[in-house]
Amino acid sequence: MKVANTLVVLFLLLTSVFANDPTSIPWPVGSTAAMMNSTKTLMNSYGDPQNAWGEGFHCGVDFDAWTEPPLGTTFVRCVHGETGSPVVISEIYQGYWDGHYEWTVVTTSGTDEYNHEDYGWCYAHLLNPEDLHIPENSEDGEPGWQIWEEINLGEQVTSMHPDAQTQHTHFKWTDWDFSNSCYVNPLDFLNPPPMQGTKYTWTFNPSGYTPACEFFFGEQRVPEAWPANPEYVPDFIEDENNLSGAVDVFFGFGLSGVGETTTAECGRNDLAPERIKWDIQQVTVSGLDLLVEKLLVNFNCSLDNQETEKAKQLYFKWDLDELNNIFTYIPEELEHEGLVVCLTNCGDAEGWEDLGIDNIEENWWQTNSNHLYSGETVNPVLAAFPDGAYQIDVTQYAHDPSVTFLQSIPCELHNFSPALRKVSILDAVTDKDYYHAEWIPNDLSADLLI
């Protein structure tokens, strides 16, 4: 019994030693190791829709081959392994995409296959690292990297594969032997950080469109029932000045993240924001009255590209460039780049901390809800949202929380027929109430108060 307990203790000690968290790292691409210390423009960000609609979230960040002037760079470099902290290549994975083979490499702190940590940095869409010419390896007949070989900070892992759809590398923090998950947002660990004060520029509406965003209201449907073709979307859209019943609210926008070194061919204008918040406000004679505040998503969390259902619920089936003919006129030679999110597929969670993607769920705005939010009502006295004018404020946050994008969506609700709410009879001499009565909400009924 004593021996068994000792083994358990040793096992627990070993597993705790091998568990590891990421630390500050340079950027993973650079024509030289020194260029890793320059911020880079993003091709895709953390939480973007993955490829086609319904294929999950983008679990990592992408850098294309044009991040450095004048001709760009395809060199992908090891981001950790400083002196005294050895790093090994713990995985070389070969995959087949779009008619060609590509390679994925994971570098993990450790010394060999028996002594390494649980997680490491992953670089994908690469040429075979075993073919990379490494002068110091030429004498042993192994020209490139081998699995479990030690690699140093700043050394070239290999290059981006030229046949990848848009030449780029995908970068994430994952298991030492590779998985579909990314356990952190890599933007949190890059140094210099992608913040406004470090030669990095986050821009909402980077293409300078007028208006700066697009929005529409749609009849409430599950994502699978959204229009199967962009041409059908106009029939799906509800009149924003005559809303009733259950509706969904959709919001389209653009965002770019531009680094210290960049070129005209670099990056995209349709990145996902890190956080999205929206408020329902009633327009009154005294101003705006906040009725509901919703926090939709916070991409400061782990992601798996198999989480397809929540990705479908968050992102509309068609991007702004596919809805170009419906909204603001854009010349045919230009793409109206931007994502479209469904704001109303949102739960009731409060607070940004640990929000992640958990608050994304099938939902809608029940514009004729009772004041308890427990169902519909036909009685305007019991309405949570009385008929009239409303303003929905949408606030988006870039990875740098100081960069926000606030846009207002106007709309009008028309759910109820006129109903008597209060009666007052005034004394003609004193001008005071002779008789006063009004109906006030009491649970799901309206009591007469005299």
C-alpha positions in Angstrom: 0.0 0.0 0.0 2.9 2.4 0.8 4.5 1.7 -2.6 1.2 2.3 -4.5 0.7 5.7 -2.8 4.3 6.7 -3.6 3.6 5.9 -7.3 0.5 8.0 -7.3 2.3 10.9 -5.8 5.1 10.6 -8.4 2.6 10.4 -11.2 0.9 13.6 -10.0 4.2 15.4 -9.7 5.2 14.4 -13.3 1.9 15.5 -14.8 2.0 18.8 -13.0 5.5 19.5 -14.2 4.6 18.8 -17.8 1.5 21.1 -17.8 2.4 24.5 -19.2 1.0 27.9 -20.1 2.1 30.1 -23.0 4.4 33.0 -22.4 5.3 36.2 -24.3 6.6 35.4 -27.8 7.7 37.3 -30.9 5.7 37.2 -34.1 6.0 33.9 -36.0 7.0 35.2 -39.5 10.0 37.2 -40.6 12.5 37.5 -43.3 15.1 37.4 -40.5 14.9 36.6 -36.8 15.1 40.3 -36.0 12.0 41.0 -38.1 10.0 38.8 -35.7 10.0 41.8 -33.4 7.9 43.8 -35.8 4.1 43.6 -35.7 2.4 41.9 -38.6 -0.9 42.4 -40.5 -3.5 39.8 -39.9 -5.0 37.8 -42.8 -7.5 36.1 -40.5 -8.1 36.6 -36.8 -9.2 34.5 -33.8 -12.9 33.5 -34.0 -13.5 34.4 -37.7 -15.8 32.0 -39.5 -13.7 29.0 -40.7 -13.8 28.8 -44.5 -17.4 28.2 -45.7 -20.4 28.9 -43.5 -21.0 26.2 -41.0 -17.5 24.9 -40.7 -16.8 26.3 -37.2 -14.6 29.0 -35.8 -11.1 29.9 -37.0 -9.0 28.5 -34.2 -5.8 30.6 -34.5 -4.5 33.6 -36.4 -3.2 33.7 -40.0 -0.4 35.7 -41.5 0.0 35.8 -45.3 3.1 36.0 -47.4 3.1 39.8 -47.9 3.6 41.1 -44.4 7.0 42.7 -45.2 7.8 45.2 -48.0 8.7 45.2 -50.7 8.1 41.5 -51.7 6.9 39.9 -48.5 8.3 36.9 -46.7 7.3 33.2 -46.5 9.7 32.3 -43.7 8.0 30.8 -40.6 10.2 30.9 -37.5 10.2 29.3 -34.0 8.7 31.6 -31.4 10.2 30.1 -28.3 13.4 28.3 -27.1 15.4 31.0 -25.5 18.7 30.1 -23.8 18.1 27.7 -20.9 14.6 26.7 -22.1 15.1 24.0 -24.8 12.4 23.5 -27.4 11.9 20.5 -29.7 9.8 19.8 -32.8 7.2 17.5 -31.2 5.1 16.9 -34.3 5.4 17.0 -38.1 2.1 16.3 -39.6 1.4 15.7 -43.3 -2.1 16.6 -44.6 -3.7 16.6 -48.0 -5.7 19.7 -49.1 -7.0 20.9 -52.4 -4.9 18.5 -54.5 -1.6 18.9 -52.7 0.2 18.0 -49.5 0.9 20.5 -46.7 2.7 20.1 -43.4 2.0 21.2 -39.9 4.7 21.6 -37.2 4.4 21.9 -33.4 7.2 23.1 -31.3 7.1 22.3 -27.6 9.3 23.0 -24.6 11.3 19.9 -23.7 14.3 17.8 -24.7 12.9 14.6 -26.3 9.8 12.4 -26.7 9.9 11.4 -23.0 10.6 14.9 -21.6 8.3 17.6 -23.0 5.4 19.7 -21.9 1.8 19.2 -22.9 1.2 22.1 -25.2 3.1 24.0 -27.8 3.0 26.5 -30.7 1.6 25.2 -34.0 2.5 26.4 -37.5 0.4 25.1 -40.4 0.2 25.3 -44.3 3.9 24.7 -44.7 6.4 23.1 -47.0 7.9 19.9 -45.6 10.3 20.9 -42.8 12.3 17.8 -43.4 13.4 19.3 -46.8 14.6 22.6 -45.4 18.3 23.0 -45.9 20.0 23.4 -42.5 23.8 23.7 -42.9 24.6 22.3 -39.5 22.7 19.1 -40.3 24.3 18.5 -43.7 27.1 16.2 -42.4 24.7 13.6 -41.0 22.7 13.3 -44.2 19.5 14.9 -42.7 19.1 18.2 -44.6 16.0 19.3 -42.7 14.3 19.1 -39.3 13.5 15.8 -37.8 10.9 15.1 -35.1 12.2 15.5 -31.6 15.1 17.6 -32.8 15.9 20.7 -30.8 15.1 24.1 -32.4 16.1 27.5 -31.2 14.2 30.8 -30.9 14.1 32.5 -34.3 15.3 29.6 -36.3 13.3 29.0 -39.5 10.9 26.1 -39.2 10.2 26.1 -42.9 8.3 28.2 -45.4 4.6 28.8 -46.2 3.3 26.4 -48.9 2.9 28.2 -52.2 -0.1 26.2 -53.2 -2.2 27.0 -50.1 -5.3 29.0 -50.8 -3.7 32.4 -50.3 -0.1 31.6 -49.2 0.0 31.9 -45.5 0.6 30.2 -42.2 -1.9 29.4 -39.5 -0.6 29.9 -35.9 -2.1 28.6 -32.6 -1.4 27.1 -29.2 -2.4 23.5 -29.1 -1.5 19.9 -27.9 2.1 18.9 -28.4 1.0 16.2 -31.0 -1.5 18.6 -32.7 -5.3 18.9 -32.4 -8.1 20.9 -33.8 -8.3 23.0 -30.6 -6.6 26.3 -29.8 -6.5 26.8 -26.0 -5.7 30.6 -26.0 -6.1 33.6 -28.2 -2.6 33.9 -29.7 -2.9 37.7 -29.9 -2.7 37.8 -26.1 0.9 36.6 -26.2 2.5 38.3 -29.2 5.2 40.8 -28.4 5.2 43.6 -29.4 1.5 43.3 -28.6 -1.1 44.3 -31.3 -2.0 47.5 -29.5 -2.4 51.0 -30.8 0.7 52.2 -29.0 3.0 49.6 -30.6 2.8 50.5 -34.2 -0.3 48.5 -34.7 -3.6 49.8 -36.2 -7.0 48.3 -35.7 -9.6 50.0 -38.0 -13.4 49.4 -38.1 -14.8 50.1 -41.6 -11.2 50.1 -43.1 -12.6 50.4 -46.6 -14.2 53.7 -45.8 -17.7 52.7 -46.9 -20.7 55.0 -46.3 -22.6 54.0 -44.3 -19.9 52.5 -42.0 -22.0 49.4 -41.3 -25.1 47.6 -42.6 -28.0 46.1 -40.7 -31.3 44.4 -41.4 -34.1 42.7 -39.5 -35.2 39.2 -40.6 -38.1 37.0 -39.7 -37.1 34.6 -36.9 -35.6 31.3 -38.3 -33.1 28.8 -37.2 -29.8 29.2 -39.1 -30.4 26.2 -41.3 -33.5 27.9 -42.6 -31.8 31.2 -43.5 -32.0 32.0 -47.3 -30.1 29.4 -49.3 -29.1 32.1 -51.9 -28.2 35.8 -51.5 -30.9 36.6 -54.0 -33.5 35.3 -51.6 -32.4 37.6 -48.7 -34.6 40.6 -49.7 -37.7 38.4 -49.2 -36.4 37.5 -45.8 -35.9 41.1 -44.6 -38.5 42.7 -42.4 -39.4 46.4 -42.6 -37.4 48.1 -39.8 -40.2 50.7 -39.4 -42.9 48.1 -38.9 -41.6 45.2 -36.7 -43.8 42.8 -34.8 -43.6 39.4 -33.2 -40.3 37.5 -33.2 -37.5 39.0 -35.2 -33.8 38.5 -35.7 -31.3 41.4 -35.9 -28.3 41.2 -38.2 -25.3 43.5 -38.3 -22.6 43.8 -40.9 -19.2 45.4 -40.5 -15.5 45.4 -41.5 -12.4 45.3 -39.3 -8.7 45.2 -40.2 -5.5 44.7 -38.1 -2.5 46.3 -39.8 1.0 45.8 -38.5 4.2 47.8 -38.5 5.4 46.1 -41.7 2.8 45.5 -44.4 2.2 45.8 -48.2 -0.8 46.6 -50.4 -1.5 42.9 -51.0 -1.5 42.1 -47.3 -4.3 41.2 -44.9 -8.1 41.3 -45.0 -10.9 43.8 -44.1 -13.3 41.2 -42.6 -11.8 40.2 -39.3 -13.9 39.2 -36.3 -14.0 41.6 -33.3 -12.9 40.2 -30.0 -16.2 41.3 -28.2 -19.7 42.3 -29.2 -22.3 44.0 -27.1 -25.8 45.4 -28.0 -28.5 47.3 -26.2 -32.2 47.8 -26.8 -33.3 51.3 -26.0 -36.7 52.9 -26.2 -36.9 56.4 -27.6 -38.9 58.6 -25.2 -39.6 62.3 -24.9 -36.9 62.5 -22.2 -34.3 60.6 -24.2 -33.2 56.9 -24.5 -34.4 54.4 -21.9 -32.2 51.3 -21.7 -34.4 48.2 -21.5 -32.1 45.3 -22.3 -28.3 44.9 -22.4 -26.8 41.8 -24.2 -23.2 40.5 -24.3 -22.9 38.3 -27.3 -19.3 36.9 -27.4 -15.8 37.3 -26.0 -13.1 35.5 -28.1 -10.7 35.5 -25.2 -11.3 31.8 -24.8 -10.3 28.4 -26.1 -11.9 27.4 -29.5 -12.4 24.2 -31.5 -13.2 24.3 -35.2 -15.7 21.5 -34.6 -18.0 23.9 -32.7 -20.0 24.3 -35.8 -23.4 25.0 -34.3 -22.4 28.1 -32.4 -20.5 29.4 -35.4 -23.7 29.0 -37.5 -25.7 30.8 -34.9 -23.3 33.7 -34.7 -22.5 34.3 -38.4 -25.1 34.9 -41.1 -24.9 32.5 -44.1 -23.7 35.4 -46.4 -21.0 38.0 -46.0 -21.4 41.6 -47.0 -19.6 41.1 -50.3 -22.3 38.5 -51.2 -25.0 40.9 -50.2 -23.5 43.7 -52.2 -26.6 44.3 -54.4 -28.9 44.6 -51.3 -27.1 47.4 -49.5 -25.0 50.5 -50.3 -23.9 50.7 -53.9 -20.3 49.6 -54.3 -18.7 49.5 -57.8 -18.5 46.0 -59.2 -14.7 46.0 -59.2 -14.7 46.4 -55.4 -15.7 43.9 -52.8 -17.8 45.1 -49.9 -15.7 43.1 -47.4 -17.2 42.4 -44.0 -18.9 39.9 -41.8 -22.5 39.7 -40.8 -23.5 38.5 -37.3 -26.9 37.6 -35.9 -27.1 39.7 -32.7 -30.2 38.1 -31.4 -28.8 34.5 -31.2 -27.7 35.5 -27.7 -28.4 34.3 -24.1 -28.7 36.3 -20.9 -25.2 35.9 -19.5 -23.8 38.9 -17.6 -20.2 40.0 -17.5 -17.3 39.6 -20.0 -15.2 37.3 -17.8 -15.4 33.7 -18.9 -18.2 34.6 -21.4 -16.4 33.0 -24.4 -18.8 31.6 -27.0 -21.1 30.0 -24.3 -23.7 32.8 -24.6 -24.2 32.2 -28.3 -27.5 30.3 -28.6 -30.6 30.1 -30.7 -32.7 33.1 -29.7 -34.6 36.1 -31.1 -36.1 39.4 -30.1 -39.7 38.8 -29.0 -40.9 42.3 -29.6 -44.4 41.5 -28.2 -43.0 40.0 -25.0 -44.8 40.5 -21.7 -42.9 42.5 -19.1 -41.8 39.3 -17.3 -40.2 38.0 -20.5 -42.0 34.7 -20.1 -44.1 34.8 -23.3 -46.1 36.9 -25.7 -48.9 39.3 -24.7 -51.7 41.1 -26.6 -52.1 43.6 -23.8 -50.0 46.8 -24.3 -50.2 47.5 -20.6 -48.2 44.3 -20.0 -45.7 44.8 -22.8 -41.9 44.7 -22.2 -41.5 46.7 -25.4 -44.4 49.2 -25.9 -45.1 50.2 -29.5 -43.0 53.0 -30.8 -39.5 54.1 -31.8 -36.4 52.2 -30.6 -32.6 52.4 -31.0 -30.4 49.4 -30.9 -26.8 50.3 -30.1 -24.1 47.8 -31.2 -20.6 48.1 -29.7 -17.7 46.1 -31.0 -14.3 45.9 -29.5 -11.1 45.1 -31.4 -8.4 43.0 -29.6 -7.1 46.4 -28.3 -10.1 47.3 -26.0 -9.4 51.0 -26.6 -10.6 50.6 -30.2 -14.3 50.4 -30.3 -17.1 50.7 -32.9 -20.5 52.0 -31.8 -23.3 52.1 -34.3 -27.0 52.7 -33.8 -29.8 50.9 -35.5 -33.2 52.7 -35.6 -36.5 50.7 -35.7 -40.2 50.9 -34.8 -42.4 48.3 -33.2 -46.1 47.9 -34.1 -47.6 45.0 -32.1 -50.7 46.3 -30.3 -54.0 47.8 -30.9 -54.8 51.0 -28.9 -56.1 50.2 -25.4 -57.3 52.4 -22.5 -54.6 52.6 -19.9 -55.8 55.4 -17.6 -58.7 57.7 -17.0 -58.7 61.1 -15.3 -61.6 63.4 -14.6 -60.6 66.9 -13.5 -62.5 69.3 -11.3 -63.3 72.2 -13.5 -62.8 74.7 -10.6 -59.7 73.4 -8.9 -58.2 71.6 -11.9 -57.4 68.7 -9.7 -58.3 65.0 -10.1 -61.9 64.4 -9.3 -61.5 60.8 -10.4 -58.4 58.9 -11.5 -57.9 55.2 -12.5 -55.2 53.3 -14.3 -54.4 49.8 -15.2 -51.0 48.6 -13.9 -49.1 45.3 -14.6 -49.5 42.7 -11.9 -47.7 39.5 -12.9 -49.5 38.6 -16.1 -52.7 40.6 -15.5 -53.5 44.3 -15.3 -55.2 45.4 -12.1 -57.3 48.5 -12.0 -55.9 51.0 -9.4 -58.4 53.7 -8.4 
